């Protein structure tokens, strides 16, 4: 059905069936798909997105326009010789979706280049005993990726606080493509407050930029921000962005699907989730968040992750989380102002940094000799040099704000791309200012 015809017919449905009928009818159309693609009958309507960079697995997600069952063909050969087919959904049953296909490819080799293609079967589904495949679509494009591991190239980029602000997003993605790192850490607040899967699809699978294949050959790691859990759809972001592999965590840590401990060459990457910037007791969220216990659970996970041999022996240890773990400004709310975050001594009624997380996590990071913590959230670039009391440095990435007609009220507000790579001198960090397209800062960290 064409979108414009659908809008007309929806009004008639509403008269006959009420709002519930409109909702059911709307679910038949994938608003994230380009209209020309829907009209042409295309089933696969996005490039693939590589998720959860790891040593022996990779998540691959793409959008579809109709009820479908998707798969990935994967090979170690560019000509796709001896390719194996991996279906979405895992064991027991495959998945069926009219929005998003998620395929988890396992059994891979560390630090190895793989080639892949995506495909989908169009499904007619009329009930538990009435289903059939009525067509197939296979993308002819062959993509590739390289897994993590001790032999992987130690080169990463960090983006953050993109907030579906498309010009800022376009700039950082173009810079990432130019730098071509082994992986990207998306350090939170990709979202605003997303209520539907279509909203999420527009952010992650069909962003409003020219380079739709931004994550088709460069894998991503995701550290959620506070906005990435806001909205009906974002409460289950895993329907769009998969949790980590189950075998990567103990049964105790089953719900910690966003934390990661990944070795990339000489660099160990640690991902933590600072969760909401408001207390669970804040009446704004009606007691429907559980961030406090979530942060506590991550402390035990972090203790074990830092003790893993491949993490412990890495010359460089970099930690990523959305909300800063340090702030020298006494007017900045530390996120532990009970019961509802408000106090006249602070400039905001939400956390600008996370003192509670710092008290739990910083001692473990210091003991492990973490050299650098990269954070986000404040939409202002900042570098906090290490001190005797805080031996790790902190970089706060910039936000999506761009100058208007060359003017800005705060010169420290600009999008950033933070690049890290190992050189003969050590771990080299370069901060790119994507307002001016210039290098903003450079830092070098020695091996621990």
N, C-alpha and C positions, 0 to 999 in steps of 0.2 A: 504494500500500500504506500502511495506517495505521502510525504509528510503533510502537504497542504490538504490533500483529500482526507487524511486521517483527522486533521483538526476539525474539518467540517463534519465528518461522521461522528466524532466524539460528542459534539453538541447534541445530536439525535440520540446517541446512546444514553446521555445524561438524563434526557427527558424520560426515557423508558426504564432505566435501571437505577438512576440516582448516581451519587458519587462513587459508589463501589463499582459500578459499571465502567465509569471513566477510568478508574484505577486499573481495572482488568484490561481494558482496551489499550491503555498507555503502555502496559507491560509488554505488548506485542511489538512495539517499535523501539529500536535501540537509538535513542537520541544522540548517543556519542558517535554514531556512524555518519560519515559524510553523505549528504543527500544523494549525490551522484552515484555513490557506491551502492546505496540502498536501491536506487532506481535501476541500476545495472544488475541487480541481483547478487552482488558480491556477498559472500559469506564471511570471509576474513576481512575485517575492516580496520586493522591497525598493524603496524610493525610489531615484532616481538619485543618484550622487555625482559632483560636478564636480571634476575633477582637472587639475593642471598649468595653472593660470591663465597665459594668454599673450596676445599681441597678435592673432594670426591663427589660433589653434587652441584647442580645448578637448577634454579627455578626459572621457568620460561612462561610468560603470560602474554596473551594477545586477545583482542576484542573480536566478537562475532556479531552478526546482525540478525541471527535467527537461531532456533533451537539446534544445538550442534554438540558434537563429540569430537574433541580435538586431540592432536598428537604432535610429536616431534620426531623427525628422522635425524639420527646423529651418527657421525662417523669421524674417524681420525684422518680421513682422506678428503682432499678438496673436491674430488670427483664423486664423493659420497659413496665410494665402494664399501661394501659390507656394512651398510648403514643398518642400525637397529631402530625399531619403531617403539616409542614410549608413549603410552596412552595417558590421557588425563585421568585423574581420579584414583589411581593406585589399585589395590587389590579389591576383591569382592565385586564391586561394580565400577564401571567407568563413570565419569561425571557427564552430566547433560546440562547445558546452560544456553540461554539465549543472550548472554551478555559477555561473559569473561571465561576464557579457557585458561586453566593453570596446569602446567605439566612439570613434574619434578623428575629430573633426570639424575639417576644415582649410578653408583658403580664406576665412577670416572677415576682417572689417574691424576695425581697431583701435578701441578705445573705443566699441563699438557694442553696443546691446542686442539680444539674440536671444531668440526663443521656441522651445521645443522640447517634443516628446513622445517617449516611448520605446515600443518594441514588440518582439515576439519571435515567431518561428515555431517551433512545436513540431515536432520532427524524429524520424521513425522511422529509425534507422540500423542496418543489419544487415551492412554491409560496403561496400567501395569501389564496388560496382555495385548495391547495394541500399539506397537512401536515398530518403526522400520527406518532404514537408511534410504533416503531418496535422492542423494547426490553427494558429490565429493568435490572439495576444492583444495588444491595443494599449491602453496606459494612456490614459484620457481626460483625465488631469490635464495642463494646459499649464504648464510651468515656464519660467523665464527666467534669463538671465545676461548680464553685460556684460563684454566683453573688455578686456584691458589696453591701455596705450598712453599717449602723452604727454598726451592729452586726457582720460584716465580720472580719476575722482575719487580723490585721494590719501588713502585711508583703509584701514587694515589692522588686523587683530587677530592676536595670537599666543597659542596654547595649547601646552602641552607636558606630557610625563610623565603622560599620562592612564592608561596601564597597565591599561586595561579595568576601572578602578575606577569603577563606574557612577554613584554618587552625585556624586562629584567631576566626572565627565564631564558629567552632567546639568546641574550648576550652570554650568560654563563654556560649554556649548552654549547654554543659555538666555540667558546674558549676551551671547554673540556675536549671537544672534538679535535681541536688544534693540538692540544697537549697529549692526547691519546694515552691516558694512564692505564694501568692494569685493572683498576677499579675506581669507582666513585663512592664516597660516603655522602649520602643525602641526609644532612644533619637536622632534620625535623622541620615541621611546619610547611610541608608541601601543600597542605590543605588550608581551608578556612574553617568552615563548619559544613560538612557534606552530608546531605540527607538521603541521597540516592546513589545507587551503583553507577548510574549514568554520570552523575557529578564526579565521581571518582575516576571514571573512564576518561573523562575530558582532561583530568589532571595527569594521570599516569600513562595512559595508552594512546590518547589522541590529543596531546597538548596543542594549543593554537600557535604553533611555530612551524617553520618550514621543515626543520629536521625532525620528522616524526620517528626516525629510527635511532633516536639519541641513545638508547640503551640496548640496541640489538647486537652490538659487538663489544661494548664496554659494560661489564657487570656492575651492578649496584649493591651496596649495603645500605640499609635504612635504619636510622635512629629516630624514632618518632619524636615529634614535638607536642606541646600541649594541644595545639589545634588539630592534630592528627587523630585525636580521640573524641572530638566534638562533632555532634550530628549523628543522626540515626545510622547512617551507613558506616561512618568512621568508628562506631563502637565495635564493629567487626571488620576492621581493615584487612584482616587475613583473607577475606573473600576477593580482595584485589591484590594484596601484597602478602605472599605466603609467610607463615612462620618458619623459623629455622628447622632444619632436619631434626626429627625426634632423637636420633642417636647422638646428637651433639649436646644433649643435656640429660641430667639424671632425672629420675622420676620425681624427685623433690622439686625440680625446676621445670616441671612440665608446662606451666603457664608462661614461662619466660621465653617466649618464642621470638622476641626481638633482640635479645642479647647476643652478641657474637664475640668470639675470640678466634681470630684468624691470623695465620702466619703467611706473610707475603715477603719472600726473600729474607732480608735481614731485619724486617719490621714486623712487630706483633701489633695487631689492631684489636682494640677492645671497644665494644659498643655497649653503652648503658642507656637506660630510658628514665629520664628525670620526671616523666609523667606530667600531671597537671601543674599549672602555675598558681592554683588556688587550693586551699586546704579542703579535705573531704568534708569538713564541718561547715563550709561556706554554704549558706542557704540557696545561693544561685543554682547549685547543682543538685539540690533536693536529696542529698545523701546517696546519689547514684554513681559515685566514683569511689575507688578503693586504692588510691595512690600511695597512701602511707604504708600499708602492708606490702604493696608491690615493691617499693623502694627497699624495704627491709629484706625481702626475699632475694633481691638482687645482690645484697651484700654477701650472702653466703655463696651465691653463684660466683661472684667476683673473686672471692678468696680461693675457690677451687680453680677458676680459670687461670689466674695468675700463677698457680702452681703447676700447670700443665708443662711438661718438658719443652715442647716446641715454643711456648710463650715465654717461659722462664729463661730460655737460652738465647732468645733473640737479642741482638745488640741494641735494638731500639724498640721502645714501647710507647705507643701513642694511644690515647683514650679519647673517645668521642661521646658527647652527650649534648642534648639540646640546650638546657638551661645552664648558665655558668655556675661553676662551683666556687667562685671567688669574685668579690667585688669590693674595691676599696672605698667606694662612695657610701658614707654613713646614712645617706638619705634613700638608698636603694633597698627596697623591701626584700628581706632574706627568706621569705616564704614560710615562716613559722610563727606568724602573728595570729594567735588564736583569739576568738573562735572563727572569725570570718575575714581575716587578712587586712582589715582596716586599722590604721593607726596614723594620727596626724604627723608623726615624726618622719613618715615615709612618703615618697612622691607618688606612689601607686598603691592600689588596693589588690595587687597581685604580685607574685614573686618576680623580681628582676634577677635574682640569683637564688641558689638552693643551698642554704646553710645546713639543712638536715642531711642532704646527700653528701655534702662535703665532710660532715662529721662522721658519717658511716664509711664512705668510700676513700677519702683522701689518705687516711692512715695506711690502707692496703696498697694504694698506688705509690705512696712514698716508700714503703718497705720494698716494693718491687722495683724501685728506682725508675718510675715512669718519668720520662723527660718532658712530655707535652700533653696537655689536655686541650682539645679543640671543641669549642662550644658555639652557641648561636643565640637566638631568642631576643636580644636587645635591639636588633636592627641597626646597630652601630659597630663599626669595626674598632677593635681594641687589642693591644698586646699587653699582657701582664707578665713582666719579667720574673723569673724565680727569685726567691729570697731564702734566707736561712730557715725561716719558719715554714715556708712553702717552697720546697725545692723543685717543684715542677712549674713550667711556664704555662700560661693559658692564652690562647688566641680566641677572641670572640669574633665570629664571622659577621659581615654586614648583612643588611636586609634587602628588600626589593625596591627601596626608594631610589628614584632617579630625579635628577634636577629638572625643573621646569623652566624652559627658556634660559637654560644656563644658570639658573639661580636655585639655591637650596638654603633652608633655614638652619641646617646642621651639616657642616662639611664632612663629618665622620659617618654620615648616612650614605651608603652606596653599596651596590651588590659586590660580592667578592667571589673569587675562585681561589681556594687555597691548595697549592700543589706541594706534595712531599715526595722526594726521591733521594735515594742513597747515592752519594758521590764519594770520591776519595777523601774529601774533607769531613764527611759525616752525613747526618740526615739534614738535607737542605730543604728548607721551607720557603716558598715564594708566595706572597699574597698579591693577587692581581685585583686592581681597582677597575671594576667593569663600568664605572661611570666615565672614567678618563681613558680606559684601555691601557693604563700604565701599570708598572710594578709599584705597589704601595710599600712593601717591606720585604726584607730577606732575613732569614735566621738560619743558623747552623747549630745542630746539636751533636755532641760527641757520644760515642757508644757508652752504655752504662756498664 
